[in-house]
Amino acid sequence: MTAFPSLLRLKTGDDVLIVTRPVPQGERMLVDGDEIIAQQSIATGFKVAGRDLSVGELVLRLGMPIGRVTAPIDRGEVVHVHNLESQYLRTHRRGEV
């Protein structure tokens, strides 16, 4: 395990962790005393699951829902558009003033 934190939990209770540096597949990391194993290579800035997430669950980041799970997500797996449906409200449309 590395001493430098590779993952950052922005707020207690968040379901996702933010990657702070490139992480190779299989790397073992500690977050709040819990071990997270990278399920694939992950680029800086991406989100990973801090726990197993089931289809239909709302995912929290900064204590706010960011999306609903559309495919099972294992702890340490990337959370992105392939397994998460956005819950952000659209406030404008392209081309409108």
Beta strands, then each sheet from edge to edge (+ up, - down):
strand 1: 7-8
strand 2: 16-19
strand 3: 28-31
strand 4: 34-37
strand 5: 47-49
strand 6: 58-61
strand 7: 64-69
strand 8: 78-79
strand 9: 84-86
sheet 1: 1+ 2- 5+ 8-
sheet 2: 3+ 4-
sheet 3: 6+ 7- 9+
end
